[in-house]
Amino acid sequence: MKDPPAPWVIVGKIGRAIGLDGSVRVWPEGDLEATLEAGVPLAAWIPGKEKVMPLTATNAREDGHGWVIHLSGINRREDTVSLRNALVVVQRKDLPEPSEGFAYWADLIGAIAETRGDGRRLGEVTGVLDTPAHPILEIQPAEGSSFLLPLSEEVDADLEFCAEDNEQARLLVNVPDGMEDATANDYQDVGKAKQKTLNKQIARRKGPSDDAH
């Protein structure tokens, strides 16, 4: 998936209509909850397009399978068709500063991961997978296969921003013994691990309410 045009960052993905009033399923692809709570201006972006379409959420609720959001001006199921699979995006500058010990997904992606203590460079964070227990980072070393690193208490990640805007942020982490080898034996293993995680997400996203409408 290509990135949205600057300065937009992805926080969610629109799915099918829920109910008859034009509400839609939205799956988090970033910091969707913080975005909604802060009332940050939203927009929809379709990959491959240069422009975004402003959105206004008039009602939002979490139901265990994701979010159900009603958007201003969309009042019928038929009106949601053009938005299906569109990505919900926001401008990073509009997001409130995260609480201490937290970081936005948009800030994690592109950061350089290093081990705490000896400063060993692990690679660049290229993705974040959402799981029930905790987010999982995908890290791509300069050479070789990418590997997965869960943001657990043991990992104790700490994001440090650089003084220069054009420099990549640094993510300090503890890497449990064997983690790199366990998730990066080869490209296929990483793909399987990612697919297993995504399958779990899809299973959580799909519920009786989705099939009933």
C-alpha positions in Angstrom: 0.0 0.0 0.0 1.4 3.4 -1.0 1.5 6.2 1.5 -1.0 9.0 1.3 0.2 12.4 0.0 2.0 14.5 2.6 1.2 15.7 5.2 -1.5 13.0 5.7 -1.1 9.9 7.8 -3.4 6.8 7.9 -5.5 6.1 11.0 -8.2 3.7 9.7 -9.8 1.9 6.8 -13.4 2.0 5.8 -15.3 -1.2 5.4 -18.9 -2.1 4.7 -22.1 -0.3 5.7 -23.5 -1.1 9.1 -27.3 -0.6 9.4 -29.4 1.5 7.1 -28.5 5.0 8.1 -25.2 5.2 6.2 -22.9 4.2 9.1 -19.8 2.3 8.2 -17.3 -0.1 9.7 -13.9 1.5 10.3 -10.9 -0.6 11.3 -8.0 1.0 13.1 -4.9 1.3 11.0 -3.3 3.7 13.4 -4.3 6.0 16.2 -8.0 6.1 15.3 -9.4 6.2 18.9 -7.1 9.2 19.9 -8.1 10.9 16.7 -11.8 10.6 17.3 -11.5 11.6 21.0 -9.6 14.7 20.0 -12.0 15.7 17.3 -9.2 15.9 14.7 -10.4 16.7 11.1 -10.7 13.6 9.0 -10.4 12.8 5.3 -10.8 9.8 3.1 -8.1 8.8 0.7 -8.2 6.2 -2.0 -4.7 4.7 -2.8 -3.5 6.0 -6.1 -5.4 9.2 -5.9 -3.6 12.6 -5.2 -6.5 14.3 -3.4 -8.3 13.5 -0.2 -12.0 14.1 0.6 -12.9 15.8 3.9 -15.0 13.7 6.3 -16.9 14.6 9.5 -17.8 12.0 12.0 -21.2 12.8 13.6 -21.3 9.6 15.7 -18.7 7.0 16.6 -18.8 3.9 18.8 -16.5 0.9 19.3 -18.2 -2.5 19.3 -15.5 -5.1 19.7 -15.1 -5.6 16.0 -13.7 -2.2 15.2 -15.6 1.2 15.0 -19.0 2.0 13.7 -18.9 5.6 12.4 -21.6 7.8 10.9 -20.3 10.4 8.5 -22.0 13.7 7.8 -23.9 13.8 4.5 -24.0 10.0 4.2 -27.5 8.8 5.3 -28.1 5.7 3.2 -26.3 2.4 2.7 -26.0 3.2 -1.0 -24.0 6.3 -0.2 -21.2 4.3 1.4 -20.3 2.3 -1.7 -17.7 4.8 -3.0 -16.0 4.9 0.4 -15.5 1.2 0.9 -11.8 0.3 1.3 -10.9 4.0 1.4 -8.4 5.0 4.1 -9.2 7.4 6.8 -6.3 10.0 7.1 -5.4 13.0 9.2 -2.7 15.6 9.3 0.0 14.7 11.8 0.1 18.3 13.0 -3.5 18.1 14.1 -3.0 15.2 16.5 -2.5 16.1 20.1 0.8 15.3 21.8 0.7 11.7 23.0 0.8 11.0 26.7 4.1 10.1 28.2 5.2 6.6 27.3 3.0 6.5 24.2 3.7 7.2 20.5 1.6 7.5 17.4 1.9 4.8 14.8 2.7 7.5 12.2 5.8 8.5 14.3 7.0 4.9 14.7 7.0 4.1 11.0 10.3 5.2 9.5 12.1 5.3 12.8 15.4 3.5 13.2 15.3 0.7 15.8 18.4 0.3 18.0 19.1 -1.9 21.0 19.2 -0.2 24.3 22.6 -0.1 25.9 24.9 -1.1 23.0 23.2 0.9 20.3 23.1 -2.0 17.8 21.2 -0.8 14.7 18.3 -3.3 14.0 16.8 -1.6 11.0 13.9 0.7 10.0 10.4 0.3 11.3 8.3 -0.3 8.1 4.9 -1.3 9.6 2.8 -1.7 12.7 0.4 -4.7 13.1 -2.5 -4.3 15.6 -3.1 -7.3 17.8 -5.3 -7.8 21.0 -2.2 -8.1 23.2 -0.1 -5.2 21.9 1.1 -3.7 18.6 3.8 -5.6 16.6 6.5 -3.7 14.7 7.9 -4.9 11.4 11.6 -4.0 11.2 13.6 -4.2 8.0 17.4 -4.5 8.6 19.8 -3.0 6.0 20.4 -6.5 4.8 18.4 -9.7 5.0 14.8 -10.4 6.0 12.5 -8.2 8.1 11.4 -9.5 11.5 8.6 -8.8 13.9 9.0 -7.2 17.4 6.1 -7.0 19.8 5.8 -3.8 21.8 5.6 -5.6 25.1 6.8 -4.5 28.5 9.9 -6.6 28.0 10.8 -4.7 24.9 10.3 -1.4 26.7 10.4 0.8 23.6 11.4 4.4 23.8 11.0 6.8 20.8 13.5 9.7 20.5 13.0 12.4 18.0 16.0 14.1 16.3 16.7 17.8 16.4 16.7 18.0 12.7 13.3 17.5 11.0 14.8 15.6 8.1 16.5 13.0 10.3 14.8 9.7 11.2 13.6 9.2 14.8 15.3 6.6 16.9 13.5 3.8 18.7 15.4 2.2 21.6 14.3 -1.3 22.4 15.3 -4.4 24.3 15.2 -7.5 22.0 14.4 -10.7 23.8 16.9 -13.5 23.1 16.1 -15.4 19.9 13.4 -12.9 18.8 15.1 -11.9 15.5 15.8 -15.5 14.5 12.4 -16.7 15.5 10.5 -14.2 13.3 13.0 -13.8 10.5 14.4 -17.2 9.5 13.4 -16.4 5.9 11.0 -14.2 4.0 8.3 -16.8 4.0 8.3 -17.1 7.8 7.8 -13.4 8.2 5.0 -13.5 5.7 3.3 -16.3 7.5 3.7 -14.5 10.9 2.1 -11.4 9.4 -0.7 -13.3 7.7 -1.4 -15.1 11.0 -1.7 -11.8 12.7 -3.9 -10.3 10.0 -6.1 -13.4 10.1 -6.7 -12.8 13.8 -7.5 -9.2 13.1 -10.0 -10.2 10.4 -11.6 -12.7 12.7 -12.1 -10.0 15.3 -13.4 -7.6 12.8 -16.0 -9.9 11.4 -19.0 -10.4 13.7 -22.7 -11.3 13.6 -23.6 -7.6 13.2 -21.5 -7.4 10.0 -23.1 -10.4 8.4 -26.6 -9.5 9.5 -26.7 -6.2 7.5 
